[in-house]
Amino acid sequence: MTRAPIGVLASGRGSNLLAILEASNAPDYPARVALVLSDVEDAPALDHARAAGVDALYVPPGPRRARVSPETEARMVEELRTRGVRLVALAGFMRILSPRFLDAFPNRVINIHPSLLPSFPGLEAQRQAFAHGVRISGCTTHIVDAGVDSGPILFQAAVPVRDEETAESLAARILAEEHKLYPRTITALLTQELVFDGRRCLFRPKGAPR
Amino acid sequence: MTRAPIGVLASGRGSNLLAILEASNAPDYPARVALVLSDVEDAPALDHARAAGVDALYVPPGPRRARVSPETEARMVEELRTRGVRLVALAGFMRILSPRFLDAFPNRVINIHPSLLPSFPGLEAQRQAFAHGVRISGCTTHIVDAGVDSGPILFQAAVPVRDEETAESLAARILAEEHKLYPRTITALLTQELVFDGRRCLFRPKGAPR
């Protein structure tokens, strides 16, 4: 079986990167991580990648806080394209990507977010959900668009909030679900056909009639 | 066992009223419906109530579209209090209640909403969720405050959205969960102690130390 090369962008510890690397150890997993990019030079994610024998590059983000400079974005696209990357997974990547980057991989830049979107977009989603008093939270994989956590939803997993919960225990149980949901989402995108119905994302067997 | 008298407010078919009436047929259910009020004279909910031997009153809402007149609200409070009502459950009641009404039953006016709040408040929540493309929706019981579907959350139930779903099939499966969640919420409010942690609603055995 040919495994599709994918890229991962991470700014921090990259626990979702680890989950993807672990999933890709299975011989029938349809993806292999071909490149990890980070805007943070000492991000543990880069170490994890190198330890797994995966190319890992620090890409200096430039002067802006929330975005990557156009020059660096262009370099990121080039490095990903050079390796034939078919899917780009954000794993705790803390900057907003421009349409120039997103258009280089149409509907193939994805993210995972620790809430049941559209509830609680943005930072500290687990803490937002906890403080709001929801009884069910979870995580969401979605296609990245120009907004913050606003793109079409791919998959979601629910996590019940317990009475004796803290924000930290909730975040930990959501993270455990993330580590299952993200590899599953990548599998679906590489082995099935994504069909849009408005902003609904549906999956069909490849080559099936629409 | 003494059963607590509760009131139900409904504007339409009142399928959640039927679920509550059915639950209260069990001899150990902690509530009995003492009064059903409707702002719609020919609401089927009134017929359901009368068929079950429950007092049922039409209360003319007055000239405003989204609210009930102060005179009618005062009468509603009086009718509910006369019957010793300890909990008021909205079941498809389509008007916003004023603080005057809510303050007559502090933290004891509750509602059920067909989404996982805070996602998709307001009308046609099931259709909103379907069009947005969420993979998990559900229903929420909450304390009614002066906003629209904005009060503290009591309980939630998740309903997965299937690929082959329509907005109608999703609404039907959410409704089936509503019919379980609402009686369960009423039981909790009448048999346990509600404790607030910020806007989190927690339930404790009655008389337990906080």
Interface residues (C-beta under 8 A of the other chain):
Chain A: L116 L117 P118 S119 F130 A131 H132 G133 V134 R135 I136 G138 T140 P152 I153 L154 F155 Q156 A157 A158 D163 G198 R199 R200 C201 L202 F203
Chain B: L116 L117 P118 S119 F120 F130 A131 H132 G133 V134 R135 I136 G138 T140 P152 I153 L154 F155 Q156 A157 A158 D163 G198 R199 R200 C201 L202 F203
